[in-house]
Amino acid sequence: MPQERVHGAVVRLALHLPGARSRKDRRGHVQRLRRALVDELGCSVAEVGGQETWQRVTLGVAVVSGTASGVDRVVERIVPLAERDPGVVVTRCDVHRDTYDDD
């Protein structure tokens, strides 16, 4: 039986929301981005930092595919998707890739 591999990436996405003046503003930007990442790219998303601030947020984004190139295609689209919102500035994007197999 052929070995099945799972390719994945975890992306830490640090964002600045310069126009956010309240938690409600912040929440709107985060929810729109989360929805786009899930609906358009099939990612899983969690807010992992900056919860106590109005203008900073860190998201953890998980990407899984059967091929490394599939993961790469999705990862390459994350920052441009975030930057479609003129109220979002990506300040950092760290990517950790890994491959999991039957062993």
N, C-alpha and C positions, 0 to 999 in steps of 0.2 A: 504494500500500500504506500503511495507517495506521501512524503512528509508535508504536512500542512503548516504554513507559516502565517503568522499574524504580524503585520507591520503596523507600528503605531508611532504617534508623536504627541508630546505634551507641549503646549505653547503657553508661555507666560506673557500676557499682553498687558503692559502698563499704559494707562490712558490718562490724559489730562482733559478736563471738560471746562475750558476757560469761561464759558458763558453760563455755567450752572450757578444759580443764585440761591438754590434751596435743595433740599433732599428730593423734592418732587421733580425738579429739573433733572437732577442726577439720575434718578430712577427711570425717567423717560428715555434718556440716552442709553442707559444700560439695558433696559428691556428691549428697545428696538434692535440694538446690536446683538443681544442674545438670540432674539427671534430670527434674525437674518442668518446668524451662524448655524443655528439648528435647521431652519427651513431650507436655506440655499446650499449649505455645505455639508449638512448631516453631522455636524460636530456635537459634542457634549460640552456644556459650558457651566462653570461655577465661578462665583465671585469669591476671590480668595484674599483680597486685601483692599484697604482704603475705605472700608465700610463707615468709618467714623468721620470721613471728610466729604465735602460737597463736590470738590473739583478733581479728585484723584480716585482712581479705581484700578484694581488689578484683577484680571480675569484669567482663569485656567481653562484652556481649551484642549479637548482631547480629540484626536483624529485616529481612526483605525481603518485599515484596508488590507486586502489580500496581497497587494503589491507595494513595494517601496515607492514606485513612481506614482501610484494612486495617492499615497500619503503626501508626497511632494506637491502634487497638483493642488491638493486642498490647502496645504500649509501656505503655498504661494499666494493664495487668494484671500487669506485672513486679513492682512494689513490693508490692502485696497478696499475690502468690504467695510472695515471699520472706518476708514477715512472718507467713505461716501457721505457720512454725516459731517457737515461742516462744523458742528460743535464738538467734534472729537479729534484730539491730537494724540497719535500713538507716540509715546515717549520711549518705549522699549519693547522689544519682541525677542524673547529667548525661546529656542526650539530644542527639545531633547527627543531624538529619534531612537527607536529600539525595534528589535525583531524578536518574536517569540516563536519557538517551534515545539515539537513534541518532546524534546529532550528535557 
